[in-house]
Amino acid sequence: MKTEEELTFSQNKTKLTIYRVIGRKISESRKSSRRKLEGISKKLNINIEILRKIESGEVDTIETEIPVTGFIRAFAKITNAEIGEELDKLQSDYITNEKPKNVYVQVPSIKLSNIFLVFLSSFCFLLLIIYLLNTRSGKRVEIAINKEIASEELFFKENHDQDLKRTDLLTVLNEKEIITNNNNYFEIIFLEETWIEVYKDDKTLVRSGLFNIGDRIDFEFKSQISDYFIKSGNLGGFQIFFKDEFFAPFGYSGEVNNGFYLKEKINQIRKKRL
């Protein structure tokens, strides 16, 4: 029976072998398409030395703070290299479940059923209507429920105890407190399959993973001076909803970055709009 040290050594050796195969495939695909590393480095905003190490399979020499898996996916995509089988092997049962010292662990994506996607889309549309119709005082919300009762005007006041007959209107009321208190709240909405990591301003990781089209994740600022730091493997794959506004794009589709502070980035986008 192998000891724990022997197993760890064997697993690490297997990983290095897979990374070499990935690097060879990316290199061959890049050369066959006659693309130069310099041009790819500029387009992906990735240091050329990191691209060379990926091609040579020397990922264990890359700094631990760098999201290697996201860089590999972006590099393979732009060179049309087929490495899905190798990435699956890296996450298979015979590879250790411990986090590699220089590879970010990716949370498996969850495929939504068609029914859930329809429900999610309807819910998002309903929230958008509420945001647009809600007055600044937060005392009155006017909503058209559906085509059958589109002519009805519904007014809700604080402390209103009227017995509502429609259960969907009760749901709207339950959401009212959240909507009128949205100054400390923001939401990330995914438009494409996107890898993302969200940190507090002290660089504590609070959420990470590979998200699908239609996925949404919510966050709340604990104080006026608090902020969040965001890294992504696809800057064009998401938008942010904050204080009744949508903010996007943060880059182009497939672009990888080293991270940005949310409030600072939003202020930059607002200045460009002016």
Secondary structure, DSSP 8 states (H G I E B T S, - for coil): ---HHHHHHHHHHHHHHHHHHHHHHHHHHHHHTT--HHHHHHHHT--HHHHHHHHHT-GGGS-TTS-HHHHHHHHHHHHT---HHHHHHHTSTTS-SS--TTS----------HHHHHHHHHHHHHHHHHHHH--TTSS-------GGGTT------TT-----S-HHHHHHHHHHHHHTTGGGEEEEEESS-EEEEEEETT--EEEEEEE-TT-EEEEE-SSTT--EEEEES-TTSEEEEETTEEE--SS-TT---S-EEHHHHHHHHHHHH-
